[in-house]
C-alpha cells in the first residue's frame, strides 16, 4: 500500500509511539494537522507537490520538508489550546 501512496498521513499518537516526546506536552490537539500543514507548505514552496516531482523526490528535499513539519508541529505542543504558529514565529 505504501508503494502506491504519494503522501502518507501518520497520526501523532502513532509517531509518539515510535519516538516519545522528549519534553512535557502541553497540548496535542491539532498537532498532526499542524505537522501536515508545515510539511505540505514546505513541499509546495519547494515546488514538489506535483505528481512527477513526487515520484523523483530526493532524500534531501524530503528531509527538509519533514524537518520543517516537525518545527511547525513543535510550537503548539508547548502552549495551551489549539494554537498553531504563524509563519513569522518560525
Secondary structure, DSSP 8 states (H G I E B T S, - for coil): -GGG-SS----HHHHHHHS--SS--S--TTHHHHHHHHHHHHHHHTT--SHHHHHT--HHHHHHHHHHHHHHHHHHHTSSSS----GGG-
